[in-house]
């Protein structure tokens, strides 16, 4: 039974990451006619600021590890704290090293990728969506 639940979680995470990448690509395609490449770069950096901490969180929780490990509250807290710290660091890094040409596109892409979690009920395999 544990193996089925692990496979279900992995399938959900893969589908969520794919959905987030699709949101990033659609955002870049929508922005290109208005702002050309500088706007696309803003969208991609905004999406990556959301995606990289999410990937860190998944790695810290060990969703893709094959070992049987029960994740406790402290593991969840540490993963979430690391995700928050990485998000703050990435925001600072982006605004210092590569300032976005259009902050509206940057923040719109960030918010769109973060809000992709709202699609979770439709991305979860084997569950009813009611």
Secondary structure, 3 states (H helix, E strand, C coil): CHHHHHHHHHHHHHHHHHHHHHHHHHHHHHHHHHHHHHHHHHHHHHHHHHHHHHHHHHHHHCCCCCCCCCCCHHHHHHHHHHHHHHHHHHHHHHHHHCCCCCHHHHHHHHHHHHHHHHHHHHHCCCCCCC
